[in-house]
Structure formats: structure tokens, C-alpha cells
Amino acid sequence: MPSTEAPADDLPPDILDAGIGRGRAQAERTCLVTRESRNPSGLIRFALGPDGTVVPDLKARLPGRGAWVTATRAAVAEAVRRRLFQRAFKAKHAVAGPDLADVIETALRHDLRQALALANKAGCVVTGFTKVESAVESRAGVAALVHASDASQDGRRKLAQTLRRRYGDAISGIPVVDDMSSEELDMALGRDHVIHAALVAGAGTAGLLARWRRLRAFRGVAAMPGEVGPAPSGADAALPDNSPGGCDGVCDRPPEGR
């Protein structure tokens, strides 16, 4: 079967740009791998460091001209394999390590923990099984559930049942975040033995969910609302939600009614 890859030497002459806020307003960016133009929210910018290392610029703020790649592990791995960064930066000795995708995922996980810490400081996080259950059953309801990735299935099941009693068919509008271990939750929230938590409507919730969806999209896992169970192993608060079934930035408001 003939290859569908575009010739690497045919990179557009303007493939690099100066980053968000330093170029054309609202401009789309072109992915090195697919050559498709799209909103920067669905891409990751890369800059070239002083030592010739290709550096992921998740906030698109690093100086100099940068290259953009679709924000998935597969696309980043393909860019490394085809040496597209070297061609884009016109630097044969630019270093894009084989672990570049792992470096990005680690950074996205760090961003997610930071977002949870900020949401907690804003009073948007409830912890403890009993308190989470009460929050779900309250009139205000919750914007999302958070389970430690190592939480027991029994606890997940009981809270899922509580969600279904509270929301009925509208349960599909409640995201379930389960991509952080109990150790990571402890670190983010500054307390011990956090297994279950709930997000309530507030200033920090939309930003956390945007970062969560960005991490899941990078992994190639659709962040579907209402998802219950362990996550498959395998951004700024203004980041829009481009994931399938997403909430377009309004998931900090729980569905109305029972």
C-alpha cells in the first residue's frame, strides 16, 4: 500500500510562528505531521532551546519561533520518528528525544494536579466519601466526581448509584475524573488518604476539567462525561473543550433537576 505521508521536505515555508499573542489574532496553526490547519487549542507548540533541544511549550509563551503538532501521543511520536522538528527548525542537530511524548504527558499531569490545587483553594473541592455523597445529593449538586485511580470498585459503584439517583438520565453530564493516584490527590490537596472527591461549581472547576480533557485527548482517550471506572492506562483555564461529548466550557454547572 502506498504511503500517505506528505514528503517531509515539503514543509511550508511559514510552518513556524511566534506563538499565541505574538502573531495574527485568532490565527490557526498548521500541524507538522498532518499539515492540517486548526485552532491552537488542539495543538502543542514546540520551541528550540539554546542547547538545540526541542522543548514542549504547553502555554505557547516561549520566545522564538515555534512548531505545532496535534496534541496526541501518536502525532508527537510521528514527528520525532520522521525528524520533522529538525526540518521545521532547519537544524540538523536539534534533539527531539524518543521520550518526548512521555515528557509532555508528565507535564500535563503536573498541570492537572496544579489545577486541582487551585480549585481546592477556591473552595470547589469536597473530599471524603460521606461528604462527596452528600454533595451529590444536595440541591446544588456537583460538577464532577474525582476518584483516585487506585480507588476500590465498591466505592466507585456506590457513588455511581448515588449519581444516578440524583440525576437520572442526566448523569451523562457529570464527568468522572480518575486519572490521578491517591498519592497525587494527596499532593494536590495537601491532605492524606484522599480517595474520592467532588467538584462543585466555582471559579476553579472549568480550568481543571479543561486540563483533564487535554490530558485524556493526548493519551487518545475520549473524556466522556459520566464515565465511571478506572481510566485506561495507556491548559490554561480558557482552553476550550474539543473532546467528543465535551461541555464547551460550561461543565462547571451541573445539570438541573433530578
C-alpha positions, -999 to +999 in steps of 0.1 A: +000+000+000+015+034-009+024+057+019+000+086+027+027+106+044+034+140+030+071+144+019+090+158+049+109+182+027+077+199+015+071+217+048+055+251+042+080+280+044+059+296+072+054+265+093+070+282+123+053+311+142+060+333+172+033+318+194-001+328+207-005+366+212+026+374+191+012+367+157-020+371+138-050+373+161-072+341+162-049+325+136-050+288+131-017+268+132-005+240+110+004+206+124+038+194+113+025+158+109-009+161+093-004+196+076-039+204+087-046+239+100-067+241+132-073+261+164-042+262+186-062+246+214-059+213+197-022+215+191+010+217+212+037+243+204+074+233+204+103+257+207+140+252+201+161+256+233+195+273+234+212+239+235+193+227+205+168+206+224+132+206+212+111+218+241+073+214+245+057+248+251+024+239+265+013+275+272+027+288+238+047+315+255+084+306+250+104+331+229+114+325+193+095+308+165+079+275+172+064+245+155+030+230+162+019+193+164-016+178+170-019+173+208-018+135+208+010+110+217+007+094+183+013+127+165+043+137+187+058+102+182+054+105+145+070+139+144+100+125+163+102+094+141+102+114+108+126+140+122+101+167+114+113+191+141+148+191+126+134+200+092+110+226+106+137+244+126+162+238+098+186+225+125+200+190+117+213+187+152+181+196+170+174+170+197+139+156+199+143+126+222+123+094+219+108+101+253+093+135+241+057+122+244+064+110+280+078+144+289+046+160+276+023+136+295+043+142+327+038+180+322+001+176+315-003+155+347+015+182+366-008+208+352-038+187+362-026+185+398-019+222+399-055+229+386-069+206+414-049+225+440-062+258+427-098+245+426-094+234+462-081+269+472-112+284+455-134+262+476-146+240+447-134+206+461-152+183+486-134+153+499-143+122+518-169+095+508-197+107+530-192+144+522-190+136+485-222+116+487-239+145+505-227+169+478-241+148+451-275+146+468-276+183+476-298+207+457-268+223+441-253+190+431-218+186+417-200+195+385-178+163+385-166+134+406-129+127+413-118+091+421-082+081+428-071+058+400-064+031+427-099+036+443-119+004+450-146-006+426-170-008+455-166+029+463-169+039+427-200+018+423-218+033+453-211+068+442-222+060+407-255+048+422-258+080+441-252+100+409-279+080+391-304+086+419-297+123+418-295+129+381-312+100+364-305+102+326-287+135+331-258+115+347-241+117+313-234+154+320-213+146+351-176+139+342-157+114+363-120+123+367-099+092+377-065+099+362-047+107+394-035+082+420-044+087+457-008+099+462-013+126+436-046+136+451-029+139+485-002+160+470-026+184+452-050+188+481-025+189+509-041+161+529-037+124+534-057+094+521-079+112+495-097+085+476-130+103+465-137+139+459-163+161+442-160+193+422-187+219+429-195+249+407-169+277+410-140+296+395-116+266+396-138+239+381-138+248+344-100+251+343-095+217+360-118+200+336-102+217+306-068+204+317-082+169+323-097+167+288-064+179+274-045+151+292-071+125+281-070+137+245-032+135+245-035+099+256-060+092+229-088+085+254-121+104+249-130+122+281-167+113+280-189+128+307-204+102+331-175+079+325-173+055+355-145+031+362-107+031+361-090+052+334-074+031+307-036+031+312-021+038+282-040+240+296-049+272+306-084+277+321-095+293+288-088+261+269-119+251+250-132+216+252-128+199+218-133+164+231-162+142+219-191+147+242-175+177+258-192+205+276-177+235+257-165+251+289-198+250+308-192+218+328-189+238+360-227+240+360-244+207+370-275+196+351-307+208+366-334+187+380-334+151+394 
